[in-house]
Structures are given as C-alpha cells and as structure tokens.
Amino acid sequence: MTVGVLTGGGDCPGLNAAIRAVVLRAAARGHRTVGFLDGWKGVRDGQSRPLDPSDVRGLVGKGGTILGSSRTNPFAKEDDARRVIETLRASGVDALIAIGGDDTLSAARELHRRGGRVVGVPKTMDNDVEGTDWTFGFFSSVSVATEAAERLRDTAESHHRAVVLEVMGRHAGWVALLTGLASGADVTLLPEVPYDEAAMIAAVRRAVEARGYAVVIASEGIDLGRRGSAGGRDEFGHELLGERGVGQEIARRIEAATHVESRSAQIGHIQRGGPPVVFDRVLASRLGAAAVDFALSGQLGVVAVLRGREIAAIPFDQAVGATRRVEPAWIDLLRTLEG
C-alpha cells in the first residue's frame, strides 16, 4: 500500500513526531509513505514528496512540521474537491492520514463522504476536538504559557502592577484554564464563562491589597461586550483574532477602575513553536502509529483518539462539528484555587 499523510491548520509541537510514527509504522508493515506539502493545499495542487524512515529519524523532538501546513479548505469550491480526488488517485494513495484540528478533520470527513479512504489524527494546541481526552500540542503550549505567566508575575511583584497574559483559545478556554491553574493566577477568563467585569476588578483589588500585585490570564476569544475584529477571516470562515487586543483592553479597564498600573502581554504564536513536551511526543507517536494500523486493517472514515489509557477509533461525526469546551467541574476547581 501507499499511505499518504498531511498536516493541516495551525502548527503545534508534536506534528513531526506524528509524521515520524506514520512513516515508521507503515515501513515496518512493508508499505510506503508519501507526504503532501502544506496541508490540503498540497493534495489539491499535487505537491508531495516520498517519505522514507531515513527522512524522519530524529524528528520526535522537533517542533513545527517538515511537511508544512496551511488553512486551505479543499472543499470550498467543487473544482478544488475534484482536484483533491484526482491527485489522490494519480498518486496511488490507498489511504490518507490527515493530521489536524476540527477544520482539517472536517475536510477529511467530506473526503470520506465522497468515497475517499482517510483516517484522521486530532491535533490542536487548543485541546478543543471532541471525542478525545487530550490532543497533542496542548501540554507543550500550556507549558510555555505557564512559564510566561510566572515571568510576568516576577515583574508584576517588583513594580506592584497588575499584569494580563492573553493566551490562545477561540471558543474553548483549555489553554487559559490550565495556565491559570498551573501559575496560580488571581483571575482566569474563559470563553465558557460570561465576562463579569465587576467580579474581575474586585478580584484584582483583593490581590493587590493582599500582596501588591495581580495576575490575570485571558483567552483571546472572550467576549468583552465590544465587537473587536482583526478585519479578516480564514478559508473556513473563522475570524482572525490576533489583533482584537483582548489583553490590552482588559489591562486598560483594570487601570481605569483601580488606578493600579497595569500591563498586558500577548504570547501568541510563541505557544506554537519549539520542541514538544514528553506527553505530546508520546501521544503524537501513539496516534500516528494507530492511524496507520486502522488504515491497514480497513478501518477508514475514523479518527484515532485517546480514551483513558487506550487509543480508539471513532467515526468522524463524533470528532468534528462540535467544540470540546471546558466542563463545569474544571471551572469549579479553578474558582476554588484562584488567588
């Protein structure tokens, strides 16, 4: 067999480990692998490269993706959809492993509906894919965000300031949640919880009165009661959030209400790069290898997911189309430990 593999959507630590696992598992079973460049764009445009075990040795700890990525929607136009199917047929691909988040997996589901032989692997630093306990890239991202929060805490304490760290998270606040828990933030603002400015200001005041500074963690996707837009959307229709300035606006409001000098920092794409932590390396490797096993055994139209301690296969419909949000039990724990 020829196994195809692509990485789509935003990059995150662990993608190279997953690619490596796909190539090595396929080779161990006597099959070849071809990698499509820049996500679905490479499938649409027929851009690919063969991948041998020698190409992926040493990749388990390397950040980014050697195949490149993009936010291309291959089914936005019917002509593009036709080109995708023709490319896979011309390349002799017997099964395609699509590694990505909700958008990439949604495109894989559409390919399956059109007769394509495809298996999905969930990845996202946002941890918002349904059907899996955790996604690789998430814990690496949170580790970086937590270090940033702790560094900001040091300068906030030194200058008696309130600091706001804006982290990624469009509709789900998992990154903010674990960053807030791990750093001991005074306030953590999640998209799942309606923004309560009075409560936020009161918590900041208490923290400043108790020890002279305050730390606030905010998801970039929270609704502050004002529109705020970066002025564009990607091919999947998502608003580009990078320039909404959520953290900057919260810092401004804190200073106006409390007269405490306030600063903000937006960690942004720093969360995406760098080597994956051990958990993400191992999870990416397990999911990549399992996806090949599913494909070789004829289990197609499924996504390889982590369920407890085991890797399982679930239909695309159970993994895409809905955002995995932070559950109430986590929010209750967060409120208990804030401050």
C-alpha beads as a LAMMPS data file, in Angstrom:
LAMMPS data file: protein, C-alpha beads

339 atoms
338 bonds

1 atom types
1 bond types

-500.0 500.0 xlo xhi
-500.0 500.0 ylo yhi
-500.0 500.0 zlo zhi

Masses

1 110.0

Atoms # bond

1 1 1 0.000 0.000 0.000
2 1 1 0.860 3.659 -0.325
3 1 1 -0.020 5.686 2.742
4 1 1 -0.413 9.442 2.335
5 1 1 -0.009 11.918 5.183
6 1 1 -0.649 15.647 5.598
7 1 1 -0.597 18.207 8.404
8 1 1 -3.202 20.970 8.230
9 1 1 -4.207 24.047 10.199
10 1 1 -2.058 25.833 12.754
11 1 1 1.217 24.155 13.636
12 1 1 1.876 22.829 17.126
13 1 1 4.536 20.746 18.890
14 1 1 4.204 17.046 18.120
15 1 1 3.381 17.172 14.413
16 1 1 6.783 15.850 13.391
17 1 1 6.520 13.074 15.965
18 1 1 3.190 12.035 14.408
19 1 1 4.626 12.127 10.870
20 1 1 7.566 10.043 12.052
21 1 1 5.251 7.458 13.594
22 1 1 3.191 7.195 10.400
23 1 1 6.266 6.638 8.243
24 1 1 7.956 4.165 10.576
25 1 1 4.786 2.148 11.216
26 1 1 3.992 1.934 7.509
27 1 1 7.581 0.890 6.722
28 1 1 7.541 -1.723 9.483
29 1 1 4.459 -3.248 7.841
30 1 1 6.074 -3.217 4.400
31 1 1 4.349 -0.160 2.938
32 1 1 5.499 3.191 1.552
33 1 1 4.541 6.729 2.587
34 1 1 4.083 9.920 0.609
35 1 1 3.771 13.285 2.353
36 1 1 1.600 16.068 0.929
37 1 1 3.013 19.562 1.348
38 1 1 1.259 22.434 3.113
39 1 1 -1.818 20.534 4.234
40 1 1 -4.804 20.170 1.925
41 1 1 -3.211 22.690 -0.413
42 1 1 -0.624 20.068 -1.369
43 1 1 -3.318 17.500 -2.107
44 1 1 -5.288 19.993 -4.166
45 1 1 -2.222 21.134 -6.126
46 1 1 -0.483 17.757 -6.397
47 1 1 2.552 18.758 -4.326
48 1 1 4.093 15.847 -2.417
49 1 1 7.326 14.078 -1.516
50 1 1 8.178 10.468 -0.681
51 1 1 8.962 9.830 2.983
52 1 1 11.386 7.088 3.979
53 1 1 12.466 6.112 7.513
54 1 1 15.740 7.975 6.935
55 1 1 13.746 11.189 6.385
56 1 1 12.102 11.080 9.798
57 1 1 14.777 9.761 12.130
58 1 1 15.401 12.258 14.909
59 1 1 12.130 14.152 14.390
60 1 1 10.398 13.089 17.603
61 1 1 11.536 16.193 19.487
62 1 1 11.487 18.722 16.647
63 1 1 8.817 21.426 16.587
64 1 1 6.821 22.514 13.550
65 1 1 6.151 20.180 10.634
66 1 1 8.544 19.086 7.895
67 1 1 5.580 18.874 5.505
68 1 1 4.430 22.445 6.062
69 1 1 0.850 23.438 6.772
70 1 1 -1.908 25.782 5.637
71 1 1 -5.514 26.631 6.413
72 1 1 -6.705 25.607 2.955
73 1 1 -10.300 24.390 2.656
74 1 1 -10.180 21.871 -0.221
75 1 1 -13.957 21.609 -0.477
76 1 1 -14.820 25.307 -0.563
77 1 1 -15.052 25.008 -4.368
78 1 1 -16.238 21.999 -6.296
79 1 1 -13.332 22.291 -8.723
80 1 1 -10.879 22.059 -5.811
81 1 1 -12.686 18.981 -4.498
82 1 1 -12.341 17.315 -7.886
83 1 1 -8.619 18.114 -7.965
84 1 1 -8.120 16.585 -4.493
85 1 1 -9.707 13.311 -5.531
86 1 1 -7.777 13.250 -8.804
87 1 1 -4.469 13.886 -7.005
88 1 1 -5.016 11.015 -4.586
89 1 1 -5.928 8.700 -7.444
90 1 1 -2.945 9.757 -9.560
91 1 1 -0.576 9.393 -6.598
92 1 1 -1.736 5.838 -5.982
93 1 1 -2.601 6.648 -2.359
94 1 1 -4.510 3.770 -0.792
95 1 1 -5.171 5.570 2.492
96 1 1 -4.616 9.165 3.607
97 1 1 -3.721 10.111 7.189
98 1 1 -4.982 13.664 7.837
99 1 1 -3.402 15.235 10.935
100 1 1 -5.130 18.373 12.157
101 1 1 -7.826 20.059 14.184
102 1 1 -11.536 20.477 13.582
103 1 1 -11.202 22.153 10.174
104 1 1 -8.695 19.636 8.813
105 1 1 -10.757 16.741 10.140
106 1 1 -13.964 18.255 8.730
107 1 1 -12.329 18.265 5.298
108 1 1 -11.247 14.648 5.857
109 1 1 -14.835 13.742 6.722
110 1 1 -16.036 15.326 3.480
111 1 1 -13.405 13.364 1.563
112 1 1 -14.654 10.168 3.210
113 1 1 -18.238 11.045 2.262
114 1 1 -17.070 11.336 -1.349
115 1 1 -15.518 7.884 -1.270
116 1 1 -12.012 8.797 -0.117
117 1 1 -10.043 6.396 2.059
118 1 1 -8.957 8.513 5.006
119 1 1 -8.141 8.306 8.723
120 1 1 -7.877 11.355 10.978
121 1 1 -5.418 12.211 13.736
122 1 1 -6.516 15.052 16.057
123 1 1 -4.015 17.750 16.959
124 1 1 -4.535 21.191 18.342
125 1 1 -2.890 23.299 20.981
126 1 1 -6.432 24.418 21.938
127 1 1 -7.484 20.885 23.039
128 1 1 -10.974 21.561 21.639
129 1 1 -11.547 18.457 19.475
130 1 1 -14.476 16.328 20.611
131 1 1 -14.093 12.617 21.276
132 1 1 -10.531 12.585 22.575
133 1 1 -9.340 13.119 26.141
134 1 1 -6.344 15.227 25.105
135 1 1 -4.741 16.440 21.884
136 1 1 -1.004 16.615 21.351
137 1 1 0.453 20.109 21.234
138 1 1 -1.746 21.225 24.112
139 1 1 0.528 20.439 27.040
140 1 1 3.531 21.922 25.243
141 1 1 1.565 25.120 24.667
142 1 1 0.422 25.291 28.279
143 1 1 3.990 24.769 29.497
144 1 1 5.143 27.792 27.502
145 1 1 2.187 29.900 28.663
146 1 1 2.749 28.942 32.294
147 1 1 6.410 29.960 32.115
148 1 1 5.342 33.291 30.607
149 1 1 2.823 33.835 33.414
150 1 1 5.452 33.137 36.045
151 1 1 7.889 35.564 34.433
152 1 1 5.175 38.215 34.335
153 1 1 4.421 37.538 37.996
154 1 1 8.021 38.396 38.888
155 1 1 7.903 41.776 37.179
156 1 1 4.393 42.492 38.499
157 1 1 5.598 41.867 42.043
158 1 1 8.678 44.020 41.526
159 1 1 6.690 47.006 40.224
160 1 1 3.396 46.491 42.117
161 1 1 1.407 46.100 38.929
162 1 1 -1.492 44.143 37.552
163 1 1 -0.477 42.077 34.528
164 1 1 -2.698 40.408 31.952
165 1 1 -1.478 37.479 29.851
166 1 1 -3.555 36.826 26.718
167 1 1 -3.358 33.232 25.502
168 1 1 -4.875 31.426 22.538
169 1 1 -8.352 29.930 22.706
170 1 1 -11.148 30.839 20.283
171 1 1 -14.223 29.072 21.659
172 1 1 -12.652 26.842 24.311
173 1 1 -10.621 28.021 27.271
174 1 1 -8.455 24.960 27.936
175 1 1 -5.153 26.811 27.472
176 1 1 -6.215 29.629 29.784
177 1 1 -7.660 27.145 32.287
178 1 1 -4.504 25.079 32.748
179 1 1 -2.267 28.144 32.574
180 1 1 -4.303 29.759 35.310
181 1 1 -4.298 26.610 37.434
182 1 1 -0.585 25.937 36.980
183 1 1 0.540 29.518 37.574
184 1 1 -1.802 30.312 40.451
185 1 1 -3.359 33.283 38.638
186 1 1 -5.692 35.599 40.529
187 1 1 -8.228 35.701 37.690
188 1 1 -8.677 33.400 34.681
189 1 1 -11.108 34.456 31.946
190 1 1 -12.590 31.732 29.737
191 1 1 -14.943 31.870 26.732
192 1 1 -17.189 29.362 28.536
193 1 1 -17.911 31.820 31.374
194 1 1 -19.714 35.127 30.669
195 1 1 -17.382 38.049 31.262
196 1 1 -18.085 39.695 34.621
197 1 1 -16.042 42.862 34.805
198 1 1 -17.122 43.787 38.331
199 1 1 -16.027 40.400 39.677
200 1 1 -12.728 40.602 37.791
201 1 1 -11.963 44.088 39.130
202 1 1 -12.874 43.018 42.664
203 1 1 -10.521 40.029 42.470
204 1 1 -7.691 42.222 41.192
205 1 1 -8.251 44.688 44.044
206 1 1 -8.140 41.879 46.612
207 1 1 -4.905 40.541 45.185
208 1 1 -3.239 43.957 45.085
209 1 1 -4.342 44.738 48.640
210 1 1 -3.072 41.358 49.869
211 1 1 0.367 41.335 48.242
212 1 1 0.788 44.338 45.979
213 1 1 0.212 42.814 42.509
214 1 1 -2.225 40.716 40.460
215 1 1 -2.002 38.241 37.570
216 1 1 -4.840 37.768 35.077
217 1 1 -4.970 35.068 32.365
218 1 1 -7.378 35.668 29.458
219 1 1 -8.409 33.594 26.461
220 1 1 -8.235 35.588 23.242
221 1 1 -11.801 34.599 22.339
222 1 1 -13.650 36.011 25.353
223 1 1 -16.458 38.491 24.718
224 1 1 -15.765 41.811 26.426
225 1 1 -19.014 43.335 25.292
226 1 1 -17.465 45.008 22.274
227 1 1 -17.067 43.579 18.805
228 1 1 -13.365 43.981 18.108
229 1 1 -12.093 42.272 14.985
230 1 1 -8.854 41.708 13.155
231 1 1 -10.712 42.546 9.972
232 1 1 -10.486 39.198 8.209
233 1 1 -11.452 35.546 8.117
234 1 1 -9.679 32.371 7.058
235 1 1 -10.874 29.888 4.411
236 1 1 -13.020 28.095 6.972
237 1 1 -14.807 31.329 7.910
238 1 1 -13.123 31.863 11.281
239 1 1 -12.492 35.401 12.476
240 1 1 -8.785 36.197 12.799
241 1 1 -8.368 37.017 16.485
242 1 1 -4.747 38.109 16.697
243 1 1 -5.469 41.862 16.605
244 1 1 -8.565 42.047 18.834
245 1 1 -6.334 43.177 21.677
246 1 1 -8.251 41.436 24.448
247 1 1 -5.373 41.509 26.932
248 1 1 -4.565 45.143 26.219
249 1 1 -8.202 46.148 26.684
250 1 1 -8.535 44.274 29.988
251 1 1 -5.367 45.935 31.298
252 1 1 -6.760 49.328 30.324
253 1 1 -10.014 48.648 32.160
254 1 1 -8.194 47.405 35.276
255 1 1 -6.050 50.520 35.466
256 1 1 -9.037 52.802 34.900
257 1 1 -11.053 51.126 37.666
258 1 1 -8.318 50.523 40.258
259 1 1 -5.628 53.125 39.437
260 1 1 -3.126 50.260 39.693
261 1 1 -0.504 50.430 36.967
262 1 1 -1.362 47.612 34.544
263 1 1 0.413 45.900 31.671
264 1 1 -0.526 43.225 29.159
265 1 1 1.332 40.608 27.133
266 1 1 0.112 38.544 24.204
267 1 1 2.018 35.296 23.947
268 1 1 0.568 34.494 20.535
269 1 1 2.452 32.161 18.226
270 1 1 5.263 31.579 20.697
271 1 1 2.893 28.906 22.055
272 1 1 3.035 27.018 18.757
273 1 1 6.761 26.576 18.246
274 1 1 9.533 24.707 19.972
275 1 1 10.040 21.097 20.993
276 1 1 7.067 19.112 22.335
277 1 1 6.989 18.026 25.964
278 1 1 7.245 14.292 26.679
279 1 1 3.488 13.718 26.877
280 1 1 2.918 15.297 23.460
281 1 1 5.781 13.343 21.871
282 1 1 4.387 10.054 23.102
283 1 1 0.734 10.831 22.352
284 1 1 1.562 12.010 18.817
285 1 1 3.580 8.852 18.236
286 1 1 0.803 6.586 19.505
287 1 1 -1.867 8.313 17.420
288 1 1 0.224 8.327 14.237
289 1 1 1.057 4.640 14.525
290 1 1 -2.543 3.728 15.392
291 1 1 -3.878 5.663 12.384
292 1 1 -1.737 3.515 10.089
293 1 1 -2.924 0.367 11.855
294 1 1 -6.560 1.418 11.373
295 1 1 -5.982 2.158 7.690
296 1 1 -4.212 -1.148 7.031
297 1 1 -6.968 -3.083 8.767
298 1 1 -9.661 -1.386 6.671
299 1 1 -10.967 0.905 9.437
300 1 1 -11.476 4.029 7.342
301 1 1 -13.571 7.114 7.938
302 1 1 -12.427 7.196 11.569
303 1 1 -10.320 9.365 13.855
304 1 1 -7.657 7.913 16.159
305 1 1 -8.311 9.278 19.666
306 1 1 -7.139 8.875 23.244
307 1 1 -9.762 7.334 25.522
308 1 1 -8.385 6.846 29.010
309 1 1 -5.158 4.908 28.531
310 1 1 -6.115 3.394 25.166
311 1 1 -6.111 4.590 21.560
312 1 1 -9.508 4.051 19.932
313 1 1 -11.165 4.701 16.568
314 1 1 -14.311 6.828 16.412
315 1 1 -16.338 7.991 13.373
316 1 1 -15.620 11.451 12.006
317 1 1 -19.078 12.622 13.052
318 1 1 -18.148 12.073 16.701
319 1 1 -14.956 14.115 16.424
320 1 1 -15.830 17.149 14.283
321 1 1 -18.501 19.807 14.116
322 1 1 -18.677 20.423 17.873
323 1 1 -16.203 22.213 20.115
324 1 1 -14.994 20.471 23.250
325 1 1 -15.441 23.131 25.913
326 1 1 -14.231 23.344 29.490
327 1 1 -16.602 21.389 31.734
328 1 1 -18.184 22.821 34.920
329 1 1 -16.080 20.636 37.235
330 1 1 -12.905 22.231 35.878
331 1 1 -14.355 25.714 36.290
332 1 1 -15.329 24.910 39.886
333 1 1 -11.754 23.772 40.609
334 1 1 -10.384 26.934 39.009
335 1 1 -12.590 29.198 41.136
336 1 1 -11.540 27.317 44.264
337 1 1 -7.840 27.798 43.559
338 1 1 -7.782 31.348 42.164
339 1 1 -5.866 33.965 44.068

Bonds

1 1 1 2
2 1 2 3
3 1 3 4
4 1 4 5
5 1 5 6
6 1 6 7
7 1 7 8
8 1 8 9
9 1 9 10
10 1 10 11
11 1 11 12
12 1 12 13
13 1 13 14
14 1 14 15
15 1 15 16
16 1 16 17
17 1 17 18
18 1 18 19
19 1 19 20
20 1 20 21
21 1 21 22
22 1 22 23
23 1 23 24
24 1 24 25
25 1 25 26
26 1 26 27
27 1 27 28
28 1 28 29
29 1 29 30
30 1 30 31
31 1 31 32
32 1 32 33
33 1 33 34
34 1 34 35
35 1 35 36
36 1 36 37
37 1 37 38
38 1 38 39
39 1 39 40
40 1 40 41
41 1 41 42
42 1 42 43
43 1 43 44
44 1 44 45
45 1 45 46
46 1 46 47
47 1 47 48
48 1 48 49
49 1 49 50
50 1 50 51
51 1 51 52
52 1 52 53
53 1 53 54
54 1 54 55
55 1 55 56
56 1 56 57
57 1 57 58
58 1 58 59
59 1 59 60
60 1 60 61
61 1 61 62
62 1 62 63
63 1 63 64
64 1 64 65
65 1 65 66
66 1 66 67
67 1 67 68
68 1 68 69
69 1 69 70
70 1 70 71
71 1 71 72
72 1 72 73
73 1 73 74
74 1 74 75
75 1 75 76
76 1 76 77
77 1 77 78
78 1 78 79
79 1 79 80
80 1 80 81
81 1 81 82
82 1 82 83
83 1 83 84
84 1 84 85
85 1 85 86
86 1 86 87
87 1 87 88
88 1 88 89
89 1 89 90
90 1 90 91
91 1 91 92
92 1 92 93
93 1 93 94
94 1 94 95
95 1 95 96
96 1 96 97
97 1 97 98
98 1 98 99
99 1 99 100
100 1 100 101
101 1 101 102
102 1 102 103
103 1 103 104
104 1 104 105
105 1 105 106
106 1 106 107
107 1 107 108
108 1 108 109
109 1 109 110
110 1 110 111
111 1 111 112
112 1 112 113
113 1 113 114
114 1 114 115
115 1 115 116
116 1 116 117
117 1 117 118
118 1 118 119
119 1 119 120
120 1 120 121
121 1 121 122
122 1 122 123
123 1 123 124
124 1 124 125
125 1 125 126
126 1 126 127
127 1 127 128
128 1 128 129
129 1 129 130
130 1 130 131
131 1 131 132
132 1 132 133
133 1 133 134
134 1 134 135
135 1 135 136
136 1 136 137
137 1 137 138
138 1 138 139
139 1 139 140
140 1 140 141
141 1 141 142
142 1 142 143
143 1 143 144
144 1 144 145
145 1 145 146
146 1 146 147
147 1 147 148
148 1 148 149
149 1 149 150
150 1 150 151
151 1 151 152
152 1 152 153
153 1 153 154
154 1 154 155
155 1 155 156
156 1 156 157
157 1 157 158
158 1 158 159
159 1 159 160
160 1 160 161
161 1 161 162
162 1 162 163
163 1 163 164
164 1 164 165
165 1 165 166
166 1 166 167
167 1 167 168
168 1 168 169
169 1 169 170
170 1 170 171
171 1 171 172
172 1 172 173
173 1 173 174
174 1 174 175
175 1 175 176
176 1 176 177
177 1 177 178
178 1 178 179
179 1 179 180
180 1 180 181
181 1 181 182
182 1 182 183
183 1 183 184
184 1 184 185
185 1 185 186
186 1 186 187
187 1 187 188
188 1 188 189
189 1 189 190
190 1 190 191
191 1 191 192
192 1 192 193
193 1 193 194
194 1 194 195
195 1 195 196
196 1 196 197
197 1 197 198
198 1 198 199
199 1 199 200
200 1 200 201
201 1 201 202
202 1 202 203
203 1 203 204
204 1 204 205
205 1 205 206
206 1 206 207
207 1 207 208
208 1 208 209
209 1 209 210
210 1 210 211
211 1 211 212
212 1 212 213
213 1 213 214
214 1 214 215
215 1 215 216
216 1 216 217
217 1 217 218
218 1 218 219
219 1 219 220
220 1 220 221
221 1 221 222
222 1 222 223
223 1 223 224
224 1 224 225
225 1 225 226
226 1 226 227
227 1 227 228
228 1 228 229
229 1 229 230
230 1 230 231
231 1 231 232
232 1 232 233
233 1 233 234
234 1 234 235
235 1 235 236
236 1 236 237
237 1 237 238
238 1 238 239
239 1 239 240
240 1 240 241
241 1 241 242
242 1 242 243
243 1 243 244
244 1 244 245
245 1 245 246
246 1 246 247
247 1 247 248
248 1 248 249
249 1 249 250
250 1 250 251
251 1 251 252
252 1 252 253
253 1 253 254
254 1 254 255
255 1 255 256
256 1 256 257
257 1 257 258
258 1 258 259
259 1 259 260
260 1 260 261
261 1 261 262
262 1 262 263
263 1 263 264
264 1 264 265
265 1 265 266
266 1 266 267
267 1 267 268
268 1 268 269
269 1 269 270
270 1 270 271
271 1 271 272
272 1 272 273
273 1 273 274
274 1 274 275
275 1 275 276
276 1 276 277
277 1 277 278
278 1 278 279
279 1 279 280
280 1 280 281
281 1 281 282
282 1 282 283
283 1 283 284
284 1 284 285
285 1 285 286
286 1 286 287
287 1 287 288
288 1 288 289
289 1 289 290
290 1 290 291
291 1 291 292
292 1 292 293
293 1 293 294
294 1 294 295
295 1 295 296
296 1 296 297
297 1 297 298
298 1 298 299
299 1 299 300
300 1 300 301
301 1 301 302
302 1 302 303
303 1 303 304
304 1 304 305
305 1 305 306
306 1 306 307
307 1 307 308
308 1 308 309
309 1 309 310
310 1 310 311
311 1 311 312
312 1 312 313
313 1 313 314
314 1 314 315
315 1 315 316
316 1 316 317
317 1 317 318
318 1 318 319
319 1 319 320
320 1 320 321
321 1 321 322
322 1 322 323
323 1 323 324
324 1 324 325
325 1 325 326
326 1 326 327
327 1 327 328
328 1 328 329
329 1 329 330
330 1 330 331
331 1 331 332
332 1 332 333
333 1 333 334
334 1 334 335
335 1 335 336
336 1 336 337
337 1 337 338
338 1 338 339
